[in-house]
Structures are given as C-alpha cells and as structure tokens.
Amino acid sequence: MSTAPVIAAVDGSDDSLRALDWAVDAARRRVAPLRVVHVRQYAAWGQADVLVAGPPDAEGDPVLDEVRARLADRAVAPAVEYVALEGVPGAVLPELGSDAELLVLGSRGRGGFASLLLGSNGLAAARDAGCPVVVVPRPGREVHGDGPAEPGPRVVVGLHVDSPDDGTLAFAFAEAALRAARVQVIAAYPWPVQTWSAPGQLMPPALDQDAVESETRTLAEGFLAPHRERHPEVRADTEVLPGDAAGHLVAASKEADLLVVGRHRRRLLAPARMMGSVTQAVLLHAASPIAVVPPAPAGD
C-alpha cells in the first residue's frame, strides 16, 4: 500500500472528470488514497500574492459535490479526501505534487480557448510538479500510423540513449507491472545525418546507418537491463527507429494504456525547470494518457 496520495485535479469540466476516472483507477491499482482537489481561480481583479485567511471549506463546493455524487457508488480507494483551495491553478497545482505519488488532470479545463490542445494548467503542472504528472487527453485524437502489432495492455516509453533518465524507465516498468502490460520502448536516433563542408554545401554522412542503429540498440538494451531484472514479469520490446522521436511516440500512443516520457534535467546554464520539445509534442498530440516524469535526483 502506498501512503502518498494520487491527486485528481477537478474543475467540473468533462476533461477533468475523465482525469478523475483515470485517477480513481490509478489509486485502486496502487492501493493508495485518492485526494480530489478543486482550485478556485482568483477573480481577475484579485491579487494572487495576497494569502487568504485559510483554505475554503470543501463542503458546499459545487464542483466537489458533483465529484462526491459521481463516486458515491464506487469502491474508490482506501480513503478519499476532498480539498478546496484558492489561487492561480497553474501555480497551486504543481505545488501539490510535493507529497503526491501522482498528479492527474485533464488536457484542458473550463478556461482557455476551445481550439487549444493543452491548457496552461496542464503545461505548468507537467513542467513544474515534483511528482509524475498524468495528462488525460480528450477522446478522438487522431494519430497516423498502424495500430499495435498485437493486442493487449501496453505502456509506451521513450528512451533517449544519449541522455537516458532512470526515473522515466522505472516509472514505465512499475506502471506496466500494475497493469499486467508489456512495455514498448521507443529508442529513436537522428537520421539522415548531414554535415556542412562549406557555406551552402551539405555532405552525405560518413556514418553507416546500420552501425548507428546497432549502437543505439546496444545502448538501449544496456539501460533496460536493470529494469528487466527488477520486473521479470514485465515483457519489454525495444524498437529502434530512425528520425523524429516525437512522431514515433505519438504513433505508438494509438490504443496504448499510457505513454511515458521524461521531462528534462536541469542544466547548468538553464537552471529553471524545462520541458523538451519531444515531451511538448507528445502532450499536444498523443492519443493515450501521457505521464511526464521528473528527472531522477542527481546521484541516484
């Protein structure tokens, strides 16, 4: 049993209620408490830096009342807690991840424009939260490519062999174990590779593609070995593919249970938290729920 809660962020929108259902299932699988949080947005004229006297009462909150009714007849989790907060959701939600196992939210809430694929709150939480963040997209996102080669539950994870993050792989394998799913590892390498020989002149690569693919696979298998040993019950298939990593991951998200990507490790010249372009593209376009995993602490 996990004592850290799975947090579902709700605002009454259909997107957040879909995320709530995902969080209920995640809490049940982990035997973890579920914390349902509604962050009431400050009024436009309010001052976000002025603290209120205390948190608003969760009783009588219409959004939380709707959730209570939705969950009334379900065996949800060992415990369910309802919390109402006030503030700017994009700032409050990431802070909730400091003591959570997961933070789950919809791809968009009540605010914003209907054409947006990902709301600002989801982006802020995925970028800044201290725990893994799961963003549940709206149904019907279309992705190109064929479906999975075989049926069954599947967790997709992206592996960048030049800068792998052990926390991302660990999360993917643990999630697959909870779901009795296989892990589909996508390891992409840049191809074709072109070099500049003179201004305006591109030269074909001196590298052999088969050699690059073989080296990528060897590195990937080495990074996966400890996770396979830790989870012998989980089957992991490695796909080494040339070209656009984001495109391959989005294509693999079709009919997947979950797509797992890393966020970005802080760098010396960029100390602020960042999200890579691949992670951002996946959040915008993947068809399955997406888990964004913060980097493992340095030295782990």
C-alpha positions in Angstrom: 0.0 0.0 0.0 1.2 3.5 -0.8 0.7 6.2 1.7 1.3 9.1 -0.8 -2.0 10.1 -2.5 -3.0 10.1 -6.1 -4.2 13.6 -6.7 -7.0 14.3 -9.2 -7.4 18.0 -10.1 -11.0 18.8 -11.0 -12.8 21.9 -12.1 -16.2 20.4 -13.2 -15.2 20.2 -16.9 -15.6 17.0 -18.9 -11.8 16.8 -19.3 -11.3 16.9 -15.5 -13.9 14.3 -14.9 -12.2 11.9 -17.4 -9.0 12.6 -15.5 -10.8 11.8 -12.2 -11.9 8.4 -13.6 -8.2 7.7 -14.5 -7.0 8.8 -11.1 -9.6 6.5 -9.4 -8.3 3.5 -11.3 -4.7 4.5 -10.6 -5.4 4.8 -6.8 -7.1 1.5 -6.8 -4.2 -0.3 -8.5 -1.7 1.3 -6.1 -3.9 0.8 -3.0 -3.3 4.5 -2.4 -5.5 7.2 -1.0 -7.2 9.5 -3.5 -7.2 13.2 -3.0 -9.6 15.2 -5.1 -8.6 18.9 -5.4 -10.6 21.8 -6.7 -8.5 25.0 -7.1 -10.8 28.0 -7.2 -9.3 30.6 -9.6 -8.8 34.0 -8.1 -11.1 36.6 -9.7 -9.5 38.6 -12.5 -9.3 41.7 -10.2 -7.9 39.7 -7.3 -4.3 39.8 -6.1 -2.7 36.3 -6.4 0.1 37.2 -4.0 -2.3 38.0 -1.1 -2.9 35.0 1.1 -6.5 34.2 2.2 -7.2 33.6 5.9 -7.5 29.9 5.3 -8.5 27.3 2.7 -12.1 27.4 1.6 -14.4 24.8 3.0 -14.7 21.7 0.8 -18.3 21.2 2.0 -20.6 23.1 -0.2 -18.2 23.4 -3.1 -20.4 22.6 -6.2 -17.5 21.0 -8.1 -16.6 18.7 -5.3 -20.2 17.9 -4.6 -20.5 16.7 -8.2 -17.5 14.5 -7.7 -18.9 13.1 -4.5 -22.1 12.1 -6.3 -20.1 10.6 -9.2 -18.1 8.5 -6.8 -20.8 7.7 -4.3 -21.4 4.1 -5.6 -17.8 3.2 -6.3 -15.3 1.3 -4.3 -12.7 4.0 -5.0 -9.6 3.6 -2.8 -8.7 3.0 0.8 -9.6 6.7 1.5 -10.9 9.7 -0.4 -10.2 13.2 0.6 -11.8 16.3 -0.8 -9.8 19.6 -0.8 -10.8 23.1 -1.9 -8.1 25.6 -2.5 -7.9 29.2 -3.8 -5.3 30.6 -6.0 -3.9 30.5 -9.5 -4.3 26.9 -10.6 -1.1 27.0 -12.7 0.9 27.9 -9.6 -1.0 25.8 -7.0 -1.3 22.5 -8.9 2.5 21.9 -9.3 3.0 22.5 -5.5 0.5 19.7 -4.7 3.0 17.2 -6.3 5.5 17.7 -3.4 3.8 14.9 -1.4 1.9 13.0 -4.0 2.5 9.8 -5.9 0.8 11.1 -9.0 -1.0 14.3 -10.1 -3.7 13.6 -12.7 -5.5 16.3 -14.7 -7.3 16.7 -18.0 -5.7 18.2 -21.0 -7.9 21.3 -20.7 -10.1 22.8 -18.1 -13.0 25.3 -18.2 -10.9 28.2 -19.1 -9.0 28.9 -22.3 -10.0 28.6 -25.9 -11.8 25.6 -27.4 -9.1 25.2 -30.0 -6.3 24.7 -27.5 -4.9 21.2 -27.4 -3.3 21.6 -24.0 -4.3 24.1 -21.3 -1.9 26.3 -19.4 -2.5 24.4 -16.1 -1.6 21.1 -17.6 1.5 22.5 -19.1 2.6 24.2 -15.8 1.9 21.0 -13.8 3.8 18.8 -16.2 6.8 21.2 -16.2 7.0 22.1 -12.5 5.4 19.3 -10.3 7.7 17.3 -8.2 5.9 14.0 -8.9 4.9 12.3 -12.2 2.0 14.1 -13.9 -0.5 12.3 -16.0 -2.4 14.3 -18.6 -5.6 12.6 -19.9 -6.4 13.9 -23.4 -9.8 14.3 -24.9 -11.0 11.2 -26.8 -10.8 11.1 -30.5 -7.3 12.4 -31.1 -6.2 11.0 -34.4 -2.7 9.8 -34.9 -1.1 8.5 -38.1 0.3 5.0 -38.5 -1.0 1.5 -37.9 -2.3 0.2 -34.6 -0.3 -2.1 -32.3 1.1 -5.3 -33.8 -0.6 -7.3 -31.1 -3.5 -6.7 -28.8 -3.3 -6.4 -25.0 -2.3 -3.7 -22.5 0.7 -1.7 -23.4 2.8 1.1 -21.8 5.0 3.1 -24.3 8.1 4.8 -23.1 10.6 7.0 -24.9 14.3 6.3 -24.4 16.9 8.9 -25.4 20.1 6.8 -25.4 22.3 10.0 -25.3 20.7 11.2 -22.1 18.6 8.5 -20.5 16.7 9.1 -17.3 16.4 6.1 -15.0 13.3 7.5 -13.3 11.3 7.5 -16.5 12.2 3.9 -17.2 11.4 2.9 -13.6 8.0 4.5 -13.8 7.1 2.8 -17.1 8.1 -0.6 -15.8 6.3 -0.2 -12.5 3.2 1.0 -14.3 3.3 -1.9 -16.7 3.6 -4.3 -13.7 0.5 -2.8 -12.1 -1.4 -3.2 -15.4 -0.1 -6.6 -16.4 1.1 -4.9 -19.5 4.1 -5.1 -21.8 6.5 -2.2 -22.2 7.1 -0.8 -25.7 10.4 1.0 -25.7 10.9 3.6 -28.5 14.6 4.5 -29.0 14.9 6.9 -31.9 18.2 8.1 -33.5 18.6 11.1 -35.8 18.7 10.1 -39.5 19.7 11.1 -42.1 22.7 12.9 -40.6 24.1 15.7 -42.7 27.3 17.8 -42.2 28.3 21.1 -43.6 31.5 21.1 -45.6 31.3 24.7 -46.8 28.7 27.5 -46.8 25.6 26.2 -48.5 27.0 22.7 -49.1 25.7 19.6 -47.4 27.8 16.4 -47.4 26.3 12.9 -47.0 27.2 11.3 -43.7 30.3 9.2 -43.3 28.4 7.1 -40.8 26.7 3.8 -41.7 23.0 3.7 -40.7 23.2 0.0 -39.8 26.1 0.8 -37.4 24.2 3.7 -35.8 21.1 1.5 -35.4 23.1 -1.3 -33.9 24.9 1.0 -31.4 21.6 2.6 -30.4 20.1 -0.8 -29.7 23.1 -1.9 -27.7 22.9 1.2 -25.5 19.2 0.8 -25.1 19.4 -2.8 -24.0 22.1 -1.9 -21.5 19.9 0.8 -19.9 16.9 -1.5 -19.8 18.7 -4.5 -18.3 18.3 -3.5 -14.6 14.6 -2.7 -15.1 14.1 -6.1 -16.7 15.8 -7.7 -13.7 13.7 -5.8 -11.3 10.5 -6.6 -13.1 11.0 -10.1 -14.6 7.2 -10.4 -15.0 7.2 -7.4 -17.5 7.9 -8.1 -21.1 9.8 -5.2 -22.7 10.1 -4.9 -26.5 12.6 -2.4 -27.9 12.0 -0.6 -31.2 15.0 1.3 -32.6 13.7 3.8 -35.2 15.3 6.5 -37.4 14.1 10.0 -37.4 11.6 12.0 -35.4 11.3 10.7 -31.8 8.1 12.7 -31.2 6.4 11.3 -34.3 7.3 7.7 -33.4 6.0 8.2 -29.8 2.7 9.8 -31.0 2.1 7.0 -33.5 2.8 4.4 -30.8 0.3 6.1 -28.5 -2.6 4.7 -30.6 -4.5 2.2 -28.4 -1.8 2.4 -25.7 -2.7 2.4 -22.0 -0.1 5.0 -21.2 2.7 6.9 -22.9 5.6 7.7 -20.5 8.2 10.5 -21.3 10.8 12.3 -19.2 10.6 16.0 -18.5 14.1 17.5 -18.7 17.0 17.6 -16.3 18.1 21.0 -15.1 21.2 22.2 -16.8 24.0 24.5 -15.6 23.1 27.3 -18.0 19.4 26.7 -17.7 18.6 26.2 -14.0 14.9 26.6 -14.4 12.7 23.6 -15.0 12.2 22.9 -18.6 10.3 20.5 -20.9 11.9 19.2 -24.1 10.4 19.6 -27.5 9.6 15.9 -27.7 7.7 16.0 -24.4 5.7 19.1 -25.5 4.8 17.5 -28.9 3.7 14.3 -27.2 1.5 16.3 -24.7 -0.1 18.1 -27.7 -0.7 15.2 -30.0 -0.7 11.7 -28.3 -3.9 9.7 -28.3 -3.3 8.0 -24.9 -2.9 9.4 -21.4 0.7 10.8 -21.1 2.8 10.5 -17.9 5.5 13.2 -17.7 8.1 12.0 -15.2 10.5 14.5 -13.4 14.2 13.6 -13.6 15.7 11.3 -11.0 17.7 13.3 -8.5 21.4 13.7 -9.4 23.4 10.8 -8.0 20.6 8.3 -7.9 
